[in-house]
Amino acid sequence: MVQYVIESLAFQLVFIIIYDVFLRRETFFQWNRLYLLGTCVLSFLMPLVALDIFKSKVPDAVAVYTPFMFSNYDLETNTTLLNETNVAQQLTMPWYGILFSIGVVVALFLFLFKIRQLYKLRKRGEKTVYRDFTEVVLKQSNSAFSFFKTIFLGDEIKTKEYPNIIAHELVHIKQKHTLDLLFFEVMRIALWFNPLVYIYQSRISEVHEFIADAKVAKTHRKEQYELLLSQVFQTENISFINHFFSSSLIKKRIKMLQKNQSKKIWASKYLLLLPTIVCILFYTSSKGQEKDTDKENDIIEVKEAPVKQDVKEVPFSVIDEVPVFPGCENATDKRACFNEQMTKHIRKHFTYPKEAAEKGIEGRVSSRFVIQEDGKIGELQTRGPAVILEEEAIRIIKLLPNFKPGKQRGKAVRVPFSLPITFRLTPETDKEKLTKDVKTALLRKEQEEKDRLYKDAKEVPFSVIDEVPVFPGCEDATDKKACFNNKINEHIRKHFSYPESAQKEGVQGRVSVRFVMMEDGSIGKIQMRGPDARLEEVALNIIKKLPNVTPGKQRGKAVKVPFLLPITFKLQKKND
């Protein structure tokens, strides 16, 4: 959305510069009117246009989604917990959305206030109805302006000026200039933060006056010129009415009345619009695909996405052949075996530094390393609350064996890997080693804390519930949580479809879905938020097709279990 707004602003700026430099001083007033209206509309439509003729590659539809079992490990657990706070944040409006909404409300209020001003002027004035317009005479005023088919005139306007002013305002009425101004007024409400919309409205108002002056000057050129020179001007502060006495336009109107008609050859300047539009279409059609900048979660793809031949690093989550941990050579699922062996390695070699234990130092050390093309560990980086804890994490990682390297399209590549390790002190006196008794005490304490937090809770997070909901087919699984995640992944692959219209328009992005597994196992309270209604509809259909599950239980009682399911729609380009 932000990119769309920026592109619209950029296109408007280009169109206005072309107008001010090449067209504004010409007397092709009707063409200028069409130019201003047309380019404003184009600036909002063109960011959405992508023509195949300008594309060097044809995109394939690829769906990607966030896995539920991440390549991250803590000391006490080998699964990443879903964060309910993050879910709430994703489903609520961000600060800039709130600011935008406040601006729209304020702009709408000001518009309605101006409409009320006009209504009060019309109600107080002396009205006379004619065939083509209604005249409203304002007391103690020398203003003159029109709004739709109503002409407002001050009673201080001299009688000899009356015919020319009426003729001038009738041009506005017959050519429906009020509609132009109202169009830009609506744009000012919806895009109150965009200064270029205000410039557009100013330019169109200027053109309206030139058009009306030119019409009247055909028969009363001298009188019109003298009238503009002789006025003491007063204006109403309303942006969507056609002022006759507008102090900011008088000099320009006089100059235009004196100006000779532009030569027809200069109308060729409008052709400048064609290469400009072509350049914009080339940009909107061939711009690069959005990069997924989510740093918290890796992603896996439903279809195999083409990867460029010169890629030096391939994420663990998307690589064709994951690095093989020694002992996993014959495993059916080498990725799952890798995760299991990594967890065992941490538990086997973990030791709480005695000095850190004595000083009460604890916290998480975030580590990142690369499994290189020869299977060795390299480029090790760590960050934690204390150097002593970082050194222990480095020691654990350096004890990792050499791997069989990961491969992408049959070629060995570098595979980055993240490994956060949590150091947490236990209440026991033995800090040097996590004994069986300490682990048991920790588990008991954590269970008591969970019982306290969720004793009377109406909803219990999937990550901490005693008994997770059971997906059909997982009844006999040893790890029902892992089985649940696998079944959800299979369900997405089976029912995923990319809307054809969204593909053609280049629409992509992430749909955040949150639903609740109820006490009876049914799916309810579905909420979603995404970049396009069509993508949200696909996500909704996927969730609606979920089967009933065996309900989750907390302290032996069936409870509601919320669940987050982000689904990313991504268009990939084929390699030449």
N, C-alpha and C positions, 0 to 999 in steps of 0.2 A: 504494500500500500504506500509506504513512504517513497519507494522508487517511482511508483506511478505519479505521485504528486510532484516530485522533483522533475520528472520528464515533462509533465504538462506545463509546469512553470517555464522550463527551458524553451519549449516550443512556442509558448506565448511570447516570450521575450524576443525570439527570432522574428516572429510575425510582426510585432510592434516596431522593431528596429527597421524592418523593410518598409513598413508603412510610413514611419516618420521621415526616413531618409529619402524615399523615392516617390511616395504617393500623396502625402498629406498636403502639399502645396499645389497639386493639380486640381482642375475644376471638374473632374469626373466624379461628382459628388455621389451619384447613385451607385457607381461602381465601388467607391470607397465604403459606402454603407454595407454593400454586400460583402466586401473584403473583411471588414471588421467582424460582422456577424459570423461569416463562414469560417474564418481562421480561429475564432474563439471556440467554436464547436469542434473544429478539427483537432485543436490542441488537447481536447479531452478524449477524443476517439482514437487518435493515432498511437498512443502508447499501448493500446490493446490490439493493434493490427500487426500481424506477422504474415507476410506473403511468401509463399514457397519459392517464388522466382528469385528472391534475394537470399535464400538459404543455400549454403554449401553442402549441408548434410541434412538427411531426413531423420527426425527424432523417432525413437522407439519409446513406447510407454512402459515405464518401469515403476513398480511400486516398491517402496522401501518402508520399513517400520522399525521402531525401537525394540530390541530384544529385551527380555525380562531377566535373562541371566547374563550379567556383564562380566568382562574380563578383569574384575577387581576383587580383591580378597582382603578381609579383615582377619585379625587373629582369631576372634571367636566365631566367625561365620564365613562361609564361602559364597554367599549370595548377597546381592545388593537389594536393600529394602526400598520399597516404593514410598515416597515421601508425601504424606497427605497435605502438608503445607504447600508443596510445590504444585499439587493438583489444584488447590484453591486459587493459587496465584495465577495459574494458566487460564482458569475459567472466570476470572474477574477482569474488569476493564483496567488497562494501564493508565498511568497518570496523564499521558498525552491525549488519550481518548477522552478523559474527563475534561481536560482543558479545551479540547476541540468542541465538545458538547456545550460547555459554558459559553464559548464564543458564538456558537450558532444561536443559542437561546437569546443572548444579548442582542445580536444582529436582528433576529426576528422581532424582538420587542421594539427596537428602534424603527423597523419597517412599519409595524402596526401603529406605532405612535404617529408616524408621518401620515399614514392613511387616515387616522383619526383627525389630524390637523386639517386635511383636505375636506373631510366630512363636515367639520365645524365651520370652515370657511364657506362651504356651499350652503350650509343651513342658515348662516347669518346673512349671507349676501342676498341681493335683490335679483331674482331669477326671471329671465325672459327666454321662452322656448321658440327656436326657429326651426326651419326644416332640416338644416344640416348640422346644427349645434345648439347648445344651451348656453346662454350668456349669464354669468353671475357677476354682479357689480359689487366690489368690495369698498366699504366706507373708509374714508381718510387713508387712501392708498393710491400709489401710482404704479403698482405692479401689473404685469401682464404675462399670463402663462396659460397653457392648456393641459388638460388631462383627459385622455380619451376624447369624448365629444363635448366636453365642457370647456369653455373659455372663461377664465377669471380675469376681470379688468378692474383696475382701481378707478374710483370716481374722480380722481384728480387728473386723469389723462385728458389732454386737450381734445376738443371735438375734431380738429383737423387731422389729428393723428389716428383717430379711430378707424377709418377705412383701411389704412395700410396695416395696422396691427391685426385687425380681423382677417384680412387677406392672408397675412403671414401665418397666423395660428390655424387657419383653415387648411393650409398645406400640411401642417403637422397632423391634423385630424384625418384628412383624406388618405395620407400615406401611412397612417397608423404608427407613427413614431413612438407613441407611448409604449407599445408592445416591445420595441427594441430596448427601451430604458428599463422596463420591468424585467426583461430577460436578464440583463446585467445586474439588476437589483437582487434577483434570486441567486445569481452567482455570488454576489457579495455576502449573502446570508450563508450559503453552503460553504463558501471558501473565503471567509472573513479575513483570514491570515494572508491572503494572496494580494499583494499590492497591484499586480498587473491587471486584475479585474477592474479595479478602480480607474486605472488608466484607460482601459477599453471603454468604460462607460463615459469617461470624459471625452474621448475621441468621437464616439458615436453621437453624443450630444452636440458637439461642435459641427459635425457633418449635417445633422438635422437643421441647424440654423443656416448653414450655407445653402442647403437645398431650398429652404423656405425663402431666403433672401433672393436667390436666383430666380425663383418663380415669380415673386412680386416685382422684381426689378425689370422683368420683361415688359411690363406696362407702366410701372411707376418707379423707375430707377432713381430719378432725381429726388422724389419725395422720400423714398426709402433711405437714401443716403443722408438727407438732411435730418430725418427723424433720428437716426442713430447718433448723429453729432450733437443733437440738441437736448438729449435726455439727462435728467438727474436720476441716477439709477438706484433702484431698491429691489432686492430679490428675496424670495422665500427660500429658506434653507432646506429644500427637498430635492433629492438627487434624481428622482424619476419623473419629473415634469419638465415641459419645454418652456423655459423662461424666454420672454422676449427681451427684457432688459437684464441681461446677465453681464455684469461688469467685466468678468474675466474673458468674455467673448467679443465685446464690442469692437476692440481694435482689430481683431482677426476678421470680423465680419466686414468692417469698412475696407480692409485691405483686399478681401475677396471680391467686394463689389467693384473695386477699382481695377482688378486684375482682368486681363483679356482671357478669352476662352482658350483653354489648352489645346494645342494641336493634336489632331487625332493620332499622329505617329507616336505621341508620348503614352498612348494607351497600351503600347507594347510593354511598358514597365510591369504590367500585371503578369506578364509571362515569367517574371522572376519567381513567381509562386510555384511554378512547376518544378524546377530543379530543387527548390527548397523542400517540397513535399517528397520528391524522389529520395533525397538524402535522408530525410527523417524516416521514410519507410525502410530504407536500407538498414538504418540503425536499429529500428524496432524489430525487424525481421531477423537480423543476424547477430543480435547481441547475445553474449554468452549466457549459459544457463546459470541459475542462481546456485551459489555454493551453500551447502549445508554447514552452518557455522555452529551447530550445537556441540559444545565442548564437553557436555556432561555425559552424553550417551553415545555409544557407537551405533551404527545402523547396519542392518543386513538387508539384502535385496531379494525380492520375490523371484525376479528373473535375473539372469546373469547380465550384468551391465558391462559394456565394452570398456576396456581399460587401455589407455595409451601405452604404446610400446616402450616409451622412455620413462615410465614411472619408476622412481627409485625406491619408494616405500609403499607398501600396501597394508592397510589396517588388518589386524587379526580377524575382525568380524566379517570382512568381505572377501578375503583371499580364497583362491580356488583350492589350494592345498595348504592347510595350516602347518606350522612347524611341528615336528613329531618329537614329543618328550620320550626319552629313553624308556622302553618298557611298553610303549603304546604302538609299536610297529604293526601289531596284528589286531589292534582294536578296530571294531566296526565303526565307531564314532570317535575319530581321533581328536576332534575338538573337545568333546566331553572328557575324554581321557586326559588330555592336556590340562584341563581345568582341575581335574581330580588330583593329578600328580603334583601340580603347582601348590595346591592346598596342603598336601601331605609334606611337601618340601618345607613350607613355611613352618608348619607345626613341629616338624622334626628338628629344625635348626634354630628355632626361636629361643632366645635367652634374654631375660630382662636385665639390662646393665645394672650391676650392684650400686654404682654411684648414683645412677638416675633414680633407683628405688629409694635409696637413703635420703635423697633430696626431694622426693615426691614429684619428680618430673614425669609427665605422661602426655599423650597426645598422638596424633596421626602423622606418619611420615609418608608423603606422596613420592613414589619412585617411578621413573620412566627409563626404559632401556630398549635397545634394538637387538633383535635376533638377526644377525647378519647373514649374508649369502653363504658363508661357510659354516653356519650353525652356531657360531660363538656369540657371546654376549658383549655388546659394546655400547658406547655413548650413554653411560649410566648417569642419570641425574636424580637428585633427591632434594626434598624440601620438607622440613619438619620444625617442631617447636624447640629442638635443642640438637646441638652437634652430636652429642653422645648417642641419641636415638637414631640420627641419620647414619652414623657409623655402623650401628647394629644392622640397620636395613641394608646397607652396602655389603656388609659381611654375608648376610643371608643370600643376596642376589649373586655375589661372586662365587658362592658354593653351587650355583646351578650348573648342571652338566651341559655339555655341548648338545645341540639339537640337530635333528635332520632338518635342513633349511626349508622354509615355506616356499611355495611355487605359485606363480601366476602365469597362466598360459604355458605351463611346462618349463618356465624359466625361474631359477632361484632368485628371490628378491629379499630385500630387507623388510622386516616386520616389526613395527614399534609396539610396545606393550606397556601398560600402566599397572602398577602394583602398589596400592596403598596398604600400609601395615599399621594397625592401631596398637599403641602401647598403653595399657590400662593397669593401674595398680590394684591389687586385691586387698581386702581387709585383713588377710592373714599375715603372719610374721615372715614367712618364707617368700622373699621377693625374687630370689634368683631363679626359681623354676616354677612353672605352672603345674603343680602336682595334681593328681586326680581329685584329692580332697578340695583343693582350691577351685578347680573347675566346677565341681559339684556345688560348692557354696555360691559361686558366681551365678550358675544357672538357677539355683533356688532364689537368689536375691532378685534376679531379673524377672523370674516368674511372679514373685510377690509384687514387684513393681507393676507388672502388666495387669495382675489381678486388681491392684488398687486403682489403676488408671481406667480400666475397662469393665469394672464391676457392674456399673449401671449404664454403660454406654449403649446407645441405640445402634451405632455402627462401630465395627472394629476393623482396622486396616488389615489388608491381605497379608502384609509383611509380618505382623505380630500375633495374628490370631492363633489360638491353640490348635484348632483343626480347620485347615483350609477347605473351601468348597471343593467338591470332587467333580471333575469334568467326566461326563460319560465315557467309559473306557479306561478310566484311571482307578477304578475301585480296588484293583489288586496290585497297584503300583507301590513299590517301596517308598519312593519319594513322590508323594502326591502333588507337591508344589511344583516340582520340575515337570511332572507329567502334565499338569494344568497349563504351564507355560507352553509346552510343546504342542498341546492340542489347540491352544489359542492361535499359535503360529500357523498350524495346518489349516485352521478355519479361515484365517485371513487369506492364505494362498488360494484356497478353494473358491472363495466367494468374491475375491477382488476383481473389479473391472474399472478401467479408466474411461471416463466419459469422452466420447469422440469429439464433441464440441469443445471440451476443455483442452484436449490435445491440440486441436487446430488453432486455438487462441493462445496457446502457450501457457495455460493456467496450471500452476503447480504450487506445492507448499504442504505444510503439515496440518492435519486435522487432529486436534486434541479431543479425545472422547473420554467421558467419565460415566460409568454406570454402576448400579448397585445390584448385587446378588441378594435377593430378599430371603426372609426366613423360610419360605416355602421352596426356595431354589429357582424361582423365576427371575427374569432380568427386568429391572425397572429403573426409574429416575435417570434416563439417558440424557446426558448433556454433552454438547459439542461446540467447538469453536474452530473455524478454519478460514482460509483466504477466499473461498468461493462456495456458494450454495450447492453447486453440483458436486463438489468433492465431499461436502458435508452429507449430502444425500446418499452417496455411495457408502460412506462410513456408517451412516445410520442403518442402511440395509444390512451391512455385515453384522452389526450388533443385534438387530432384530432376528437374524437367523441363528443366533446362538441357542443351543438347546438348554433346557432346564438342568441345573446342577444339583448335586446333593449339598444342602446348605452348610455353610461354615458354622462352627460351634466355638463358643467361648465359655469355659467352666461348665461344659456339658450342655449348654443351652444354645439353640439355633439363634443366630444374629444376622443382621444385615452386614454385608461386606462390600465396601466400595472398591472400584478397580479402575485404573487409568490405562488407556490403550491409545497411544499416539500412532497415527498412520500417516506416512509421508508419501505424497504423490510427486514423482519426479520424472521429468522427461530427459532421456539420455540421447546423445547423438551418436550415430554410427560412424565408425572410422572409415576413411576413404579406402 
